[in-house]
């Protein structure tokens, strides 16, 4: 997909307002940060840099925002996996064999 498709201008009340690619939630403002080394395909980094230039921001800010969006979208699945692990721990503490626990959890996929 062409990065230029991400950006567009819209007319609103006679003023042209810029749309942004990604908006980080305010809860992350001022939070401590850490450095991460990440290997990415060159073409992907180039697309991020182009998108950032069009958006008037830094490509690292867009990466952070996209990661936050992906995590937010994945939260229901993360919660289900956490619940499944919690149930498994409880059942095993009750003396139910791991094989039986796995079978029960497989049958009640939710």
N, C-alpha and C positions, 0 to 999 in steps of 0.2 A: 504494500500500500504506500502511496506517495505521501511523504510527511506533510507536504503542502495541503493535503486534504484535511489535516487536523486543525488548521488555522483558518479562520474566516472572520470577516467583519460583518457586523449586523447593524442595521439602521434602527435606532430607537429614539423616538421623540426628536427627530431631526439631528441627533448627534450620532456619530459613528463610535461605537464602543468596542473595545478589543475583547475577544473571548480568550480565556486562558486554557491551556492544555490540562492543567491539573492544579487543584487548590488543596494544600495541606490543611488538615484540621487545626484549629487554633490551639488545641490541647498540646501540640508538639512545640509550640513557640517557646523559646528559652530553655528547652530541655537539654541536658548534657548530651554530647555527641561522642562518638568514637570513630576511629578510622578503620576501614575494611578494605582489604585487597580482594578484588574480584576479577576473574578472567571472563571476558565477554568477546564474542565475535566482533571483529573490527567493523564490519558493515553495520552491526547493531549500534555500536558507539557512534558511528558517523550519522546514523539516523537520529539518535538522541541529540547529538550536537546540532544538527540541522533544525530539529524541532525546537530545541532550546533557543536557538538564534531567532527563530520566527516568533517565539513566545517572549523574547526579551529577558530570558533567565539563564541560569547555568544548568548544564545537562545533569549535574549531580543532584540538583534540586528536583528535577523531573524524575530521576531514578528513585529518589526517596519517596516522592509522591506516588509514583506507580507501585512501589513496593507496599506502601500503606494501603492503597486501594485494593491491591491483590489480597493482602492479609484481611482487610475488612470483608471482602467478598468471600473469603474462605472460612471465616469465623464459625458459621454453622457446622461445617465439617470438622473443624478443630474441636468444637464443643462435643460433638458426637464421639470423636476418638477419645477425648478425655473421659467422657462418661463410660465408654466401653472399658478403658483401662481401670477405672475406679471399680466398676462392677467385677471385673476379673480379679482384682486384688482382694475384694471382700469375699468372693466365692472361694478363692484359694485359701484365705485365712480360716474359712469355715471347714476346711478339710476336703473340699471338692477337688478331684484330680484335674490337673491342667488339661488333659485330653478332653474330659467332660465339659470343662468350662469353655474351651475353644469350640466344641461342637454346639453348645447352647448359644454362644454368641454368633456363630455362623448362621444358625437357624433363625435368629431374631434380628437379622440385619435391618437397620433402621436408617 
